[in-house]
Amino acid sequence: NQSRKGQETQSLPWRVVLGKGGGSIRLTYGTPRTVSTAEALRQRSLLLADNDKDATTNNNESNNNNLQQYPIEARLSVLSEESSAPWKLLSIHVQCSPKTGESDHQLVLNRKQMFDLHRIGDRCMIVEEAICRKKDEEEKEKKKEEEGDDTIMSDDKETITAALQAQPIIVPRPLHRLFEVTHAFALSLQMEILSSQAEALRRGAWGGSMGGPTARGTTVIECITVSPAYFYEQKGGSSGAGGGKEARGSDNGNSKSAPIVAMAVHFWSCDDRYGSPRVGDLLSTHGQNQSNGNKKKGDDASSKVTASNQQRDDNYLPKSDRRGEKRLSLCIRAVPTVGLVVSLSGGSDVVVAATPNVDIMKDNGTTTTSTTAVDHHMQRNVDKLLSSIQDPFQLSMSDALLAATVLCADRRCQAVVAALNRQKSTNYRLPSWIHLEVECGTISVAAIISYPTSSSTTSSPLSAAPSARSPTVLFRLACDSRTGRFVPVFPRPASLLRLLACNDSSASDIQSLRSAALASALGARLAASSSSGGNNIAKRADGASRDSTGRIVRDAFDALARSMDTLGRKCGVGGDWNDIDAQSASLREKSVDQTCHDLKASLMTCSGMAAVFGVAAIALKIAAGIDPVADMAGGPISDVESNSDLIRVPLLGVPLSQRIVEKLVKEGDGETKRTSQLQGELFAMSAKATTDRLDLVCFDVLTMSGSASSVPTRLDYANIDPPEAAKVPTTTEVDDTLRPSKRLRITKAMGESSECHHTLEEVEHATLWLDTILRQQ
């Protein structure tokens, strides 16, 4: 492996094993796998049956060799005793297979392909030695001409001639050339299998509709698109004598990253009007400097390219391929003698989050070492993504795409939260009582709920300022791996909130009875008259359902999800962007700020609804002893003067007293008719959401309903005075033996460490406050 005359020093990529008898050598590359063939199982059973421990120990190595299968394996020999005898390729095998449950799409090598590979491998070694021999002779002749006979003594001339004949100037590398050819063939085969698997996913589980038109007339793309494997010609080629390595391009020191084939899978929509997210290489989290493929697991085909040596926004696809426009991309390229290199949109930030002490190259050319804490969730998914693509015996584009979307989901959530928290203007800034946190691809929306108390010398912890109390997780926004959209997710105890967000009729008995009555009337009308009458009833039913609590809550959370989707597309996956011009960054930031302003109002409204129908609903059930009912206290309160900050949603109430009221009603024909109506007094709740605090408020409501299926009419309502702070017990006054012990969950909120309450922990505070109010009634 010594080099001369400018040849670069390079270690042998093969693992060399001398064959039995010393007549041949066995070359292997990559991490082996254990196979269970019939012959191997027979040899194993014979060894296990042998009682001689020494024999078992001596034969253990040969038994393991029989059970090992390498990605690339070759056997060579020399058929002559001469010193210049060439290598003879006896056999060569390239092995790769998909993961269990995946398909190879009939791309397994046939006999003709294996025979052609054998011929090409044998031929490349012969050509390498012939080229080096020819160049060696040319160098010798050139050396003789330069020396000249008139300047050299006769004794020295014989010494120089003997030295030139004894020491070749250029050393041939037939084993390196064999590895280059075989490794390039193996990488091409793996890329073909991955491309076929990606195309099958596009037609199957990851396919589907292209999305419907949005409010602006654009179409949101939901299915993935695949850029098939593109093969490229290597300029310069492997001409031997070390010349091929230098002729493969000189892209700022990245000549080794010139691919022979590239493909990409594009997913999720992204707003790239001002530039697309940069694509960066992913690194293995188990090491960055292993390159020969004969190390530990995971080294056989990994790129091991340092973060400072990345080519940004270079997916190596042809310019004519426009499938990746307005999309995030997972790019794979095959690099000769290196392996399969995996790139991802926002990959540089993923490397920083998943790899400890990684070197980062800034735009000015300087390199810094990242000291960010390692995110183990990101680290696991990076390893899963790389192993699904780079392990030749576990090829799975399905696992790789799922891991890539999980990584992008976490980065998108981080970018959205960073955009919301960096706002400086009071119009765009989130209220101080809202706290956002990213947890494994979800955004936890926590709020500090305040419980008003009357003025007193003694202050209550429940009515303290938002900065003095800990937030409570009200709901979460999960990023869907398939579409990249945000989906509201609610805590398990908040069953009423979950039903209302789905507009489930079981959340309200009144809406269930009303829907049943309207359906019965619609069926009778259709049977008795034309379809136009049925359509009128359906329109009245739809108009009546718009004022229901379920419809309002569902529309509010749908609006929040749409605003989050818009902000997510504009934020991409955070990190660096390929700006179109100098104004792209400022224009993108301005567009994000406008979306944050719309999102602020949706977050405040949905947080208030989650506080009322989540925390307050559970606390009211405990304090009052009965289930609270939606739509029982009438529609939303629209009093602008006294309750201007009240969220626009019907009140949540529990009945305190009910009585039947009879009235005489005069009909159109002049006759009077006695009707019965139900008059009820309710204890109702809602919330006030301002930029300073989120307060729960209580009302005393008087309603009247004509039937079980009719929506009650609110006759009158009045605000209930908050209790005195001294009369509201605190959680410290409750016996600790009555509650189960649970470790407090520590989260990061607004850049600081804080104790974030679970929903049931906040319910305890709300129950004590409501119990004090109910005892005063």
C-alpha positions in Angstrom: 0.0 0.0 0.0 3.0 2.3 -0.3 2.6 5.1 -2.9 5.1 7.0 -4.9 5.2 9.9 -7.4 2.2 11.7 -6.1 0.0 8.6 -5.5 -2.2 9.1 -2.5 -1.8 6.8 0.5 -4.9 4.7 1.0 -5.6 1.7 3.2 -7.0 -1.5 1.8 -10.8 -1.5 2.2 -10.9 -5.3 2.1 -10.7 -7.6 5.1 -8.2 -10.2 3.9 -8.3 -13.9 5.1 -5.8 -16.5 3.9 -7.6 -19.5 2.6 -7.0 -23.1 3.8 -3.7 -24.3 2.4 -2.5 -20.8 1.5 -3.5 -21.2 -2.2 -6.1 -18.4 -2.2 -7.2 -15.3 -0.2 -10.7 -14.4 0.8 -11.7 -10.7 0.6 -14.7 -9.5 2.5 -16.3 -6.1 3.0 -19.0 -4.8 5.3 -20.8 -6.1 8.3 -21.8 -9.8 8.0 -25.1 -11.4 8.8 -25.9 -14.9 10.1 -27.6 -17.2 7.7 -29.2 -20.5 8.5 -28.6 -22.8 5.6 -29.1 -26.5 5.7 -25.4 -27.3 5.7 -24.7 -24.7 8.4 -27.4 -26.1 10.6 -26.0 -29.6 10.2 -22.5 -28.5 11.1 -23.9 -26.7 14.2 -25.8 -29.8 15.3 -22.7 -31.9 15.0 -20.7 -29.4 17.1 -23.4 -29.3 19.8 -23.5 -33.1 19.9 -19.7 -33.3 20.4 -18.8 -33.7 24.1 -15.2 -32.7 23.5 -14.9 -29.0 24.6 -11.6 -28.6 23.0 -12.9 -29.7 19.7 -15.8 -27.3 20.0 -13.5 -24.5 20.7 -11.2 -25.3 17.8 -14.0 -25.6 15.3 -16.0 -22.7 16.6 -14.3 -20.2 14.2 -14.8 -22.3 11.1 -18.5 -22.8 12.1 -19.0 -19.1 12.4 -17.4 -18.5 9.0 -19.9 -20.9 7.5 -22.7 -19.0 9.0 -21.5 -15.5 8.0 -22.6 -13.8 4.8 -21.0 -10.5 3.8 -22.3 -7.8 1.5 -19.3 -8.2 -0.8 -17.1 -11.3 -0.9 -14.4 -12.3 -3.3 -11.8 -15.1 -3.6 -8.5 -14.6 -5.5 -5.5 -16.6 -6.3 -2.2 -16.4 -8.3 -1.7 -19.0 -11.0 2.0 -18.5 -11.4 5.1 -18.4 -9.2 6.5 -15.3 -11.0 6.8 -12.1 -9.0 4.9 -10.2 -11.6 2.1 -12.7 -11.9 -1.4 -11.1 -12.0 -4.3 -11.8 -9.6 -6.9 -14.3 -10.8 -10.5 -13.7 -9.6 -12.0 -17.1 -8.6 -15.4 -15.9 -7.4 -17.2 -12.8 -6.4 -20.6 -12.4 -4.6 -22.6 -9.3 -4.0 -25.4 -9.7 -1.4 -28.2 -7.4 -0.4 -31.8 -8.0 0.6 -34.8 -6.0 1.9 -35.9 -6.0 5.5 -38.3 -8.7 6.6 -41.8 -7.9 5.3 -40.4 -5.7 2.5 -40.2 -6.6 -1.2 -37.1 -6.7 -3.4 -39.4 -6.2 -6.5 -37.6 -9.0 -8.4 -34.3 -7.2 -8.5 -32.3 -10.2 -7.2 -29.2 -10.9 -9.3 -29.5 -13.6 -11.9 -26.7 -15.8 -13.2 -25.9 -13.7 -16.2 -25.5 -10.6 -14.1 -23.2 -12.4 -11.7 -21.2 -13.7 -14.6 -20.8 -10.3 -16.1 -19.8 -8.8 -12.8 -17.1 -11.6 -12.5 -15.8 -10.7 -16.0 -15.7 -7.0 -15.3 -14.0 -7.4 -11.9 -11.3 -9.7 -13.4 -10.9 -7.3 -16.4 -10.4 -4.2 -14.2 -7.5 -5.8 -12.3 -5.8 -6.8 -15.5 -6.3 -3.3 -17.0 -4.9 -1.7 -13.8 -1.7 -3.7 -13.8 -1.3 -3.2 -17.6 -1.7 0.6 -17.3 0.7 0.8 -14.4 3.2 -1.4 -16.1 3.1 0.8 -19.2 3.4 4.0 -17.2 6.2 2.5 -15.3 8.1 1.8 -18.5 7.5 5.3 -19.7 8.8 6.8 -16.5 11.9 4.7 -16.7 12.6 5.8 -20.2 12.0 9.4 -19.3 14.3 9.1 -16.4 17.1 7.7 -18.5 16.8 10.5 -21.0 16.9 13.2 -18.3 20.1 11.8 -16.8 22.3 11.9 -19.9 25.4 9.9 -20.5 27.9 12.8 -20.5 27.1 13.9 -16.9 27.2 10.5 -15.3 30.3 8.4 -14.5 30.4 4.9 -15.8 30.3 3.4 -12.3 27.2 5.5 -11.3 25.4 4.7 -14.6 25.3 1.0 -13.8 24.0 1.7 -10.2 21.2 4.0 -11.4 20.1 1.6 -14.1 20.0 -1.3 -11.6 18.0 0.9 -9.2 15.5 1.9 -11.9 14.9 -1.7 -12.9 14.6 -2.9 -9.3 12.2 -0.3 -8.0 9.0 0.5 -10.0 7.9 4.1 -10.0 4.2 3.4 -10.0 2.6 0.6 -7.8 -0.5 -1.0 -9.3 -3.6 -1.4 -7.1 -5.7 -4.2 -8.6 -7.5 -5.0 -5.3 -8.5 -1.3 -5.0 -9.9 -1.3 -8.5 -11.8 -4.6 -7.9 -13.3 -2.9 -4.8 -14.3 0.2 -6.7 -16.1 -1.8 -9.4 -17.8 -4.2 -7.0 -18.8 -1.5 -4.5 -20.3 0.7 -7.2 -22.3 -2.3 -8.5 -23.5 -3.1 -5.0 -24.6 0.5 -4.4 -26.4 0.6 -7.7 -28.3 -2.5 -6.8 -29.3 -1.2 -3.4 -30.5 2.1 -4.9 -32.6 0.2 -7.4 -34.3 -1.7 -4.6 -34.9 1.5 -2.6 -36.3 3.3 -5.6 -38.7 0.5 -6.3 -39.8 0.4 -2.7 -40.4 4.1 -2.7 -42.5 3.9 -5.8 -44.5 1.1 -4.2 -45.1 3.4 -1.2 -46.3 6.2 -3.5 -48.9 3.9 -5.0 -49.9 2.4 -1.7 -49.8 3.4 2.0 -48.2 6.8 1.4 -50.2 7.7 -1.6 -53.7 9.1 -1.7 -55.4 12.3 -2.8 -53.5 15.4 -3.7 -55.5 17.5 -1.3 -58.5 19.8 -1.8 -58.5 23.5 -2.8 -57.8 25.9 0.1 -59.2 29.3 0.7 -56.6 30.9 -1.5 -57.3 28.5 -4.4 -54.0 26.5 -4.0 -53.9 22.7 -3.6 -52.3 21.1 -0.6 -50.4 18.0 -1.6 -50.7 15.1 0.8 -49.1 12.1 -1.0 -45.4 11.6 -1.6 -43.6 12.0 -4.9 -40.6 10.0 -5.9 -37.6 11.1 -8.0 -36.4 7.8 -9.4 -32.8 6.7 -9.4 -30.7 8.8 -11.8 -27.4 7.4 -12.9 -24.5 9.7 -13.7 -21.3 9.1 -15.6 -18.1 9.5 -13.7 -16.0 12.1 -15.4 -12.3 11.2 -15.4 -13.0 7.6 -14.5 -10.7 5.2 -12.7 -7.7 5.2 -15.0 -5.5 3.6 -12.5 -2.2 4.8 -11.0 -4.1 7.0 -8.6 -5.2 9.3 -11.4 -8.9 8.4 -11.2 -9.3 9.7 -7.7 -8.1 13.1 -8.5 -10.1 13.3 -11.8 -13.5 12.8 -10.1 -14.1 16.5 -9.5 -12.7 19.1 -7.2 -15.8 20.6 -5.5 -14.0 22.4 -2.7 -12.5 19.2 -1.3 -15.7 17.2 -1.8 -14.5 15.2 -4.8 -15.2 12.0 -2.9 -18.9 13.0 -2.6 -19.5 13.0 -6.4 -22.3 10.4 -6.7 -22.9 7.7 -9.4 -26.6 7.5 -8.7 -29.1 9.7 -6.8 -32.8 9.5 -5.9 -35.2 11.4 -3.6 -38.5 11.0 -1.9 -40.5 14.3 -1.5 -43.1 14.7 1.2 -45.1 17.4 3.0 -45.8 20.8 1.5 -43.5 23.7 2.2 -43.8 27.4 1.3 -40.7 28.1 -0.8 -41.6 31.4 -2.3 -38.6 33.0 -0.8 -36.3 30.0 -1.0 -36.3 26.3 -0.1 -35.0 24.7 3.1 -31.4 23.6 2.9 -30.6 19.9 2.4 -27.9 18.5 4.7 -26.2 15.2 5.1 -27.1 13.1 8.2 -24.3 11.5 10.3 -24.2 8.3 12.2 -24.4 9.1 16.0 -22.0 6.2 16.8 -19.0 7.8 15.2 -17.9 10.1 12.4 -14.5 8.9 11.3 -15.0 5.3 10.3 -14.7 4.8 6.6 -13.3 1.4 5.6 -16.5 -0.6 6.1 -14.7 -3.2 8.3 -15.5 -1.7 11.7 -18.5 -2.3 13.8 -22.2 -2.5 13.0 -23.5 0.4 10.8 -20.1 1.2 9.2 -20.4 -0.8 6.0 -22.1 1.8 3.9 -22.2 5.1 5.8 -20.8 8.3 4.5 -19.1 9.5 7.6 -18.9 13.0 6.1 -18.3 15.6 8.8 -20.9 18.4 9.3 -18.4 21.0 8.1 -17.9 19.2 4.8 -21.5 19.2 3.7 -22.8 20.4 0.4 -25.8 22.5 1.2 -29.0 22.3 -0.8 -27.5 19.8 -3.3 -29.7 16.9 -3.8 -27.8 15.9 -7.0 -31.0 15.5 -9.0 -31.3 16.9 -12.6 -32.6 20.4 -12.9 -35.4 19.0 -15.1 -36.7 17.1 -12.1 -39.2 19.5 -10.5 -40.9 17.0 -8.2 -39.3 18.5 -5.2 -40.8 22.0 -5.6 -42.7 23.1 -2.5 -41.8 19.9 -0.8 -39.4 18.6 1.9 -37.0 16.0 0.5 -35.3 12.8 1.7 -32.3 12.4 -0.7 -30.1 9.4 -1.2 -27.0 9.2 -3.3 -24.4 6.5 -3.9 -20.8 7.7 -3.6 -18.1 5.3 -4.8 -15.9 3.8 -2.1 -17.9 5.6 0.5 -21.5 4.2 0.5 -25.0 5.5 0.5 -25.2 9.1 1.8 -28.5 10.2 3.2 -29.6 13.9 3.1 -32.7 15.5 4.6 -34.2 18.9 4.5 -32.9 20.7 7.6 -30.3 17.9 8.1 -27.7 20.2 9.6 -30.0 21.0 12.6 -30.9 17.4 13.0 -27.2 16.5 13.2 -26.6 19.2 15.8 -29.6 17.9 17.9 -28.7 14.2 17.6 -24.9 14.2 17.6 -22.8 15.2 20.6 -19.9 17.7 20.0 -20.4 17.9 16.2 -18.5 20.4 14.2 -20.6 23.0 12.5 -19.4 25.2 9.6 -20.8 28.7 9.5 -21.4 30.8 6.4 -18.2 32.8 7.0 -16.1 29.6 6.8 -15.3 29.2 10.5 -16.0 26.0 12.3 -17.5 25.7 15.8 -18.3 22.8 18.0 -21.9 22.4 19.1 -22.5 22.0 22.9 -26.2 21.5 22.6 -27.6 18.7 24.7 -28.3 15.5 22.8 -31.9 14.8 21.9 -32.3 11.1 22.3 -35.6 11.0 20.4 -33.8 12.5 17.4 -30.8 10.3 17.9 -32.9 7.1 17.8 -34.7 8.2 14.6 -31.4 9.2 12.9 -30.0 5.8 13.6 -33.2 4.1 12.4 -33.1 6.2 9.2 -29.5 5.5 8.4 -29.7 1.8 9.2 -32.8 1.3 7.0 -30.9 2.7 4.0 -27.3 1.9 4.6 -27.6 -1.7 5.9 -27.6 -3.8 2.7 -29.4 -6.6 4.5 -32.1 -4.4 6.0 -33.2 -2.2 3.1 -36.5 -0.6 4.0 -37.7 2.6 2.5 -40.9 2.4 4.6 -38.9 2.6 7.9 -36.6 5.3 6.4 -39.5 7.5 5.3 -41.2 7.1 8.6 -38.1 8.1 10.5 -37.5 11.0 8.2 -41.0 12.4 8.8 -40.6 12.0 12.6 -37.4 14.0 12.4 -39.0 16.7 10.3 -42.1 16.7 12.6 -39.9 17.5 15.6 -38.0 20.2 13.6 -41.2 21.8 12.3 -42.6 22.0 15.9 -39.4 23.5 17.1 -39.5 26.1 14.3 -43.2 27.0 15.0 -42.6 27.4 18.7 -39.5 29.5 18.0 -41.4 31.8 15.7 -44.2 32.3 18.2 -41.8 33.0 21.1 -39.5 35.4 19.3 -42.3 37.9 18.6 -41.4 41.3 20.1 -44.5 43.3 19.1 -47.4 43.2 21.6 -49.8 42.6 18.7 -48.0 39.4 17.8 -46.6 38.3 21.1 -48.3 35.4 22.9 -49.9 36.2 26.3 -47.8 35.5 29.3 -50.2 32.8 30.6 -49.7 30.6 27.4 -46.6 28.3 27.4 -45.6 26.2 24.5 -43.2 23.2 24.6 -42.1 20.6 22.0 -42.2 17.0 23.0 -41.3 14.3 20.4 -43.1 15.9 17.4 -45.9 17.5 19.4 -46.5 21.0 20.7 -47.9 21.0 24.3 -50.1 24.0 24.9 -50.1 24.9 28.6 -51.8 27.8 30.3 -51.9 29.4 33.7 -55.5 29.4 34.9 -56.5 32.1 37.3 -59.4 31.8 39.8 -60.7 35.3 40.8 -61.3 36.1 44.4 -62.7 39.1 46.1 -60.5 41.9 47.5 -59.2 40.9 50.9 -56.1 41.4 53.0 -55.2 37.8 52.5 -54.1 36.8 48.9 -54.9 33.4 47.5 -52.4 31.4 45.5 -55.2 30.6 43.1 -55.6 34.2 42.0 -51.9 35.0 41.9 -50.3 36.6 38.9 -49.6 34.3 35.9 -45.8 34.5 36.4 -46.2 33.2 40.0 -48.1 30.0 39.1 -47.2 27.0 37.1 -48.9 26.2 33.7 -51.2 23.3 33.1 -51.2 21.3 29.9 -54.6 21.8 28.3 -54.1 20.0 24.9 -51.4 19.1 22.4 -50.9 19.7 18.7 -49.4 16.6 17.1 -47.7 16.8 13.7 -49.0 14.0 11.5 -46.2 12.0 9.9 -48.1 11.4 6.7 -49.3 14.9 5.8 -47.3 17.2 8.1 -50.5 18.8 9.4 -51.2 19.5 13.0 -53.9 17.5 14.8 -55.3 18.5 18.2 -54.9 15.9 20.9 -56.6 16.1 24.2 -55.8 14.6 27.7 -57.6 11.4 28.5 -59.5 12.8 31.5 -61.0 15.6 29.3 -63.6 13.3 27.7 -66.2 16.1 27.3 -63.7 18.4 25.5 -62.7 15.5 23.2 -66.3 14.8 22.3 -67.1 18.5 21.7 -64.0 18.9 19.4 -65.3 16.1 17.3 -68.9 17.5 17.4 -70.1 14.2 18.7 -73.8 14.3 19.5 -73.2 12.2 22.6 -71.5 15.3 24.2 -74.9 17.0 24.6 -78.2 15.3 25.4 -80.1 18.3 24.0 -78.3 18.1 20.6 -78.9 14.3 20.5 -82.6 14.7 21.0 -82.8 17.6 18.6 -80.9 15.7 15.9 -83.3 12.7 16.4 -86.4 14.9 16.2 -85.1 16.7 13.0 -84.3 13.3 11.4 -87.7 12.0 12.2 -89.4 15.2 10.8 -87.2 15.0 7.7 -88.2 11.3 7.1 -91.9 12.1 7.4 -91.6 15.1 5.1 -89.8 13.2 2.5 -92.4 10.5 2.6 -95.3 12.9 2.3 -94.0 15.6 -0.1 -91.4 16.3 -2.6 -87.7 16.5 -2.0 -87.7 20.3 -1.8 -89.5 20.2 1.5 -86.9 17.8 2.9 -84.1 20.1 1.8 -85.7 23.0 3.7 -85.8 20.9 6.8 -82.2 19.9 6.3 -81.2 23.6 6.0 -83.0 24.5 9.2 -81.3 21.6 11.0 -77.9 22.7 9.8 -78.6 26.3 10.8 -79.7 25.2 14.3 -76.6 23.0 14.7 -74.3 25.9 14.0 -75.1 27.5 17.4 -74.4 24.3 19.3 -71.4 24.0 21.6 -69.9 21.1 19.6 -70.0 22.9 16.3 -68.4 26.0 17.8 -65.7 24.1 19.6 -64.9 22.0 16.5 -64.7 25.0 14.3 -62.4 26.8 16.8 -59.9 23.9 16.9 -60.2 23.4 13.1 -59.3 27.0 12.7 -56.3 26.6 15.1 -55.1 23.6 13.1 -55.4 25.4 9.8 -53.4 28.4 11.2 -50.8 26.0 12.6 -50.5 24.3 9.2 -50.0 27.6 7.5 -47.3 28.7 10.0 -45.7 25.2 9.7 -45.4 25.5 5.9 -43.9 29.0 6.2 -41.4 27.9 8.9 -40.5 24.7 7.1 -38.2 22.8 9.3 -36.3 25.8 10.6 -32.6 26.2 10.2 -31.0 27.6 7.1 -32.7 28.5 3.8 -31.6 29.0 0.3 -32.7 32.6 -0.1 -33.6 33.7 -3.6 -32.3 37.2 -3.1 -31.2 39.6 -0.3 -34.8 40.5 0.7 -35.9 36.9 1.0 -35.1 36.5 4.7 -37.0 39.7 5.7 -40.0 38.9 3.5 -40.2 35.4 5.0 -40.0 36.8 8.5 -42.7 39.3 7.8 -45.0 36.6 6.4 -44.4 34.5 9.5 -45.2 37.4 11.8 -48.5 37.9 10.1 -49.5 34.3 10.5 -48.4 34.5 14.2 -50.8 37.3 14.7 -53.7 35.2 13.4 -52.5 32.2 15.4 -52.4 34.2 18.6 -56.2 34.8 18.6 -56.9 31.1 17.9 -54.6 29.9 20.7 -56.3 32.2 23.2 -59.8 31.1 22.2 -58.9 27.4 22.2 -57.1 27.6 25.5 -60.1 29.2 27.1 -62.4 26.5 25.7 -60.0 23.8 26.9 -59.9 25.4 30.4 -63.8 25.4 30.5 -64.7 22.1 29.0 -61.6 20.3 30.2 -60.4 21.4 33.6 -63.6 23.2 34.8 -65.9 20.4 33.5 -64.1 17.8 35.6 -63.9 20.1 38.7 -67.6 21.0 38.3 -68.6 17.3 38.2 -66.6 16.7 41.4 -67.9 19.8 43.3 -71.5 19.6 42.2 -71.9 15.8 42.1 -73.5 15.7 38.7 -72.3 15.8 35.1 -72.2 19.2 33.6 -74.2 19.6 30.4 -73.4 21.6 27.3 -76.1 23.7 25.5 -78.2 23.8 28.7 -77.6 27.4 29.6 -78.4 28.9 26.2 -76.1 30.3 23.5 -73.0 32.5 23.9 -73.2 35.6 25.9 -72.8 38.7 23.7 -72.7 41.4 26.3 -70.0 43.8 25.0 -70.0 46.1 28.0 -69.6 43.8 31.0 -68.3 40.6 29.4 -66.3 41.8 26.4 -63.4 39.4 27.0 -65.7 36.4 27.4 -64.9 33.6 24.9 -67.7 33.2 22.3 -69.0 29.8 23.3 -72.2 28.6 25.1 -71.9 28.3 28.8 -71.3 25.0 30.6 -73.8 24.5 33.4 -75.3 22.2 36.0 -78.9 22.4 37.0 -79.6 23.7 40.5 -83.4 23.7 40.5 -86.1 23.1 38.0 -89.9 23.5 37.9 -92.7 23.2 35.4 -94.5 26.5 34.4 -97.9 26.4 32.8 -98.9 29.2 30.4 -102.1 30.1 28.5 -101.3 30.7 24.8 -103.8 32.2 22.4 -103.7 30.6 19.0 -104.6 32.0 15.6 -108.2 30.8 15.6 -108.8 32.7 18.9 -108.8 29.7 21.1 -106.5 29.5 24.1 -104.2 26.6 24.8 -102.5 25.6 28.0 -98.8 24.7 27.5 -96.2 23.5 29.9 -92.6 24.7 29.9 -89.5 23.8 32.0 -87.9 26.6 33.9 -84.5 26.0 35.4 -81.9 27.7 37.4 -78.3 26.7 36.5 -74.8 27.3 37.7 -72.9 28.0 34.6 -69.2 28.7 33.8 -67.1 30.3 31.1 -63.7 31.9 30.8 -62.3 35.4 30.1 -59.2 35.4 27.9 -57.1 38.6 27.8 -53.5 39.3 27.1 -52.8 39.4 30.8 -54.6 36.4 32.3 -57.1 33.5 31.8 -59.9 33.7 34.4 -62.7 31.3 35.0 -66.0 33.1 35.7 -69.3 31.8 37.0 -72.9 32.8 36.3 -76.4 32.3 37.7 -78.6 31.6 34.7 -82.4 31.3 34.4 -83.6 29.3 31.3 -86.9 28.2 29.8 -87.4 25.3 27.4 -90.5 24.2 25.6 -89.6 20.5 25.0 -86.8 18.1 25.6 -85.5 18.5 22.0 -85.6 22.3 22.0 -82.7 24.5 22.8 -83.3 26.3 26.1 -83.9 30.1 26.0 -81.9 32.1 28.4 -84.2 34.5 30.2 -81.7 36.1 32.5 -78.2 35.7 33.9 -76.0 37.4 36.5 -72.3 37.2 37.4 -71.6 35.3 40.6 -69.3 37.2 42.9 -66.0 35.5 43.4 -65.3 34.1 46.9 -63.1 35.7 49.5 -59.5 34.6 49.3 -59.4 33.6 52.9 -62.3 31.2 52.5 -60.7 29.3 49.6 -58.7 26.3 50.9 -55.4 25.5 49.2 -54.0 22.2 48.2 -51.5 22.4 51.1 -54.4 22.2 53.6 -55.7 18.9 52.1 -54.4 15.7 53.7 -51.6 14.3 51.5 -52.6 10.7 52.4 -55.9 11.2 50.4 -54.2 11.8 47.1 -51.9 9.4 45.2 -48.3 10.3 45.0 -47.0 11.2 41.6 -43.7 12.7 40.5 -44.0 16.2 39.2 -43.1 16.6 35.5 -40.4 19.1 34.8 -40.6 20.9 31.5 -39.0 23.8 29.7 -41.3 26.7 29.3 -40.3 30.1 27.8 -36.6 29.1 28.0 -36.7 28.4 31.8 -37.3 25.3 33.8 -40.8 25.1 35.4 -43.1 22.6 37.0 -45.9 21.9 34.5 -49.1 20.6 36.1 -51.0 17.7 34.8 -54.7 18.3 34.1 -55.9 16.4 37.2 -53.5 18.4 39.4 -55.1 21.6 38.2 -58.5 20.1 38.7 -57.8 19.9 42.4 -57.3 23.7 42.6 -60.4 24.3 40.5 -62.5 22.0 42.7 -61.6 23.8 45.9 -62.5 27.1 44.3 -65.8 25.9 42.9 -66.7 24.2 46.1 -66.3 27.5 48.0 -68.6 29.3 45.5 -71.3 26.5 45.6 -71.4 26.6 49.4 -72.1 30.3 49.2 -75.2 29.8 47.0 
